Amino acid sequence: MRTKSKSLSDNEVALFKICLDKEEVIVRDVYEQMLKIEPRSYMTIKTEMDNIVKKGFLKRRKLGPIFIYSSTISKSQFILNVIENMVKNVLDNDLSLMVDFLVKNKHKISYEDLKQFKKLIEKNEKK
């Protein structure tokens, strides 16, 4: 498997999210799902999925005349990857901006989320 050093484009993220929801997919599956969201040509979808393979987020195997695609990472690993890229590339590694966002949008954070944040902070303070 190739390393996941490259991030995915917005279009690739949309396709990859469809792949994450299923154990295995073929291009036709993804194409049909994308028709509901943002219509694109079948060949565009296939090319983008092959790009995702090159970036290491998907793998594919041949079964007769078709390729079957599956994710190389879990949904939680993917989310962490997206957050790491955002912190690095958008926030210039300044986590205070993310904390500021969370504080300003506290009405959107559940009590359970706050309890989980507290546990994480306490766990990291002990290290």
C-alpha positions as CSV (number, residue, x, y, z in Angstrom):
1,M,0.0,0.0,0.0
2,R,1.2,3.5,-0.8
3,T,1.5,6.0,1.9
4,K,-1.3,8.5,2.4
5,S,1.0,11.6,2.0
6,K,-1.4,13.3,-0.4
7,S,-4.7,14.7,0.6
8,L,-7.9,14.2,-1.4
9,S,-9.6,16.8,-3.4
10,D,-13.2,17.8,-2.5
11,N,-14.5,15.6,-5.4
12,E,-12.4,12.7,-4.3
13,V,-13.6,13.1,-0.7
14,A,-17.2,12.8,-1.8
15,L,-16.4,9.6,-3.7
16,F,-14.3,8.2,-0.9
17,K,-17.1,8.7,1.6
18,I,-19.4,6.6,-0.5
19,C,-16.7,3.9,-0.6
20,L,-16.3,4.0,3.2
21,D,-20.0,3.2,3.7
22,K,-19.6,-0.1,1.9
23,E,-17.1,-2.9,2.3
24,E,-16.5,-3.2,-1.5
25,V,-17.8,-1.1,-4.4
26,I,-17.5,-1.0,-8.2
27,V,-17.4,2.2,-10.1
28,R,-21.1,1.8,-11.2
29,D,-22.1,1.8,-7.5
30,V,-20.3,5.0,-6.8
31,Y,-21.5,6.5,-10.0
32,E,-25.1,5.8,-9.2
33,Q,-24.7,7.3,-5.7
34,M,-23.1,10.4,-7.1
35,L,-26.0,10.9,-9.5
36,K,-28.1,11.8,-6.5
37,I,-25.5,14.3,-5.2
38,E,-23.7,15.9,-8.1
39,P,-24.0,14.3,-11.6
40,R,-20.7,13.5,-13.2
41,S,-19.7,11.3,-16.0
42,Y,-18.9,7.6,-15.4
43,M,-15.4,8.0,-16.8
44,T,-14.7,11.0,-14.5
45,I,-15.8,8.9,-11.5
46,K,-13.5,6.0,-12.6
47,T,-10.6,8.4,-13.1
48,E,-11.1,10.0,-9.7
49,M,-11.3,6.6,-8.0
50,D,-8.1,5.5,-9.7
51,N,-6.5,8.7,-8.4
52,I,-7.7,7.8,-4.9
53,V,-6.0,4.4,-5.4
54,K,-2.8,6.1,-6.4
55,K,-3.0,8.2,-3.2
56,G,-3.3,5.1,-1.1
57,F,-6.8,5.5,0.3
58,L,-8.4,2.8,-1.9
59,K,-7.2,-0.5,-3.2
60,R,-8.6,-2.4,-6.1
61,R,-8.7,-5.9,-7.4
62,K,-9.8,-7.3,-10.7
63,L,-12.7,-9.6,-11.0
64,G,-13.3,-10.6,-14.6
65,P,-13.8,-7.4,-16.6
66,I,-14.4,-5.1,-13.5
67,F,-12.4,-3.7,-10.7
68,I,-13.6,-4.0,-7.1
69,Y,-12.5,-1.1,-4.8
70,S,-12.2,-1.1,-1.0
71,S,-10.9,1.3,1.5
72,T,-7.4,0.9,3.0
73,I,-8.3,2.9,6.1
74,S,-11.3,3.0,8.5
75,K,-13.7,5.9,8.6
76,S,-12.2,7.1,11.9
77,Q,-8.7,7.0,10.4
78,F,-10.0,9.0,7.4
79,I,-11.6,11.6,9.7
80,L,-8.4,12.0,11.7
81,N,-6.5,12.4,8.4
82,V,-8.9,15.2,7.2
83,I,-8.5,17.0,10.6
84,E,-4.7,16.7,10.6
85,N,-4.6,18.1,7.0
86,M,-7.0,21.0,8.0
87,V,-5.0,21.8,11.1
88,K,-1.7,21.8,9.1
89,N,-2.9,23.4,5.9
90,V,-5.8,25.7,6.9
91,L,-5.0,26.5,10.5
92,D,-1.2,26.7,10.2
93,N,-1.0,24.2,13.1
94,D,-2.8,26.8,15.4
95,L,-5.2,24.6,17.4
96,S,-6.4,27.6,19.3
97,L,-8.5,28.6,16.3
98,M,-10.3,25.2,16.5
99,V,-10.8,25.6,20.2
100,D,-12.2,29.1,19.6
101,F,-14.6,27.7,17.0
102,L,-15.8,25.0,19.5
103,V,-16.3,27.6,22.3
104,K,-18.2,30.0,20.0
105,N,-20.4,27.2,18.8
106,K,-21.0,25.6,22.2
107,H,-24.8,25.5,21.6
108,K,-24.1,22.9,18.9
109,I,-22.1,20.7,21.3
110,S,-24.0,18.1,23.4
111,Y,-23.4,17.5,27.1
112,E,-22.0,14.1,26.1
113,D,-19.5,15.7,23.8
114,L,-18.4,18.0,26.7
115,K,-17.9,15.1,29.0
116,Q,-15.8,13.3,26.3
117,F,-13.7,16.5,25.8
118,K,-13.1,16.7,29.6
119,K,-12.0,13.0,29.7
120,L,-9.6,13.6,26.8
121,I,-8.1,16.7,28.5
122,E,-7.7,14.9,31.8
123,K,-6.1,11.9,30.1
124,N,-3.6,14.1,28.3
125,E,-2.8,16.1,31.4
126,K,-1.7,12.9,33.1
127,K,0.9,12.1,30.4
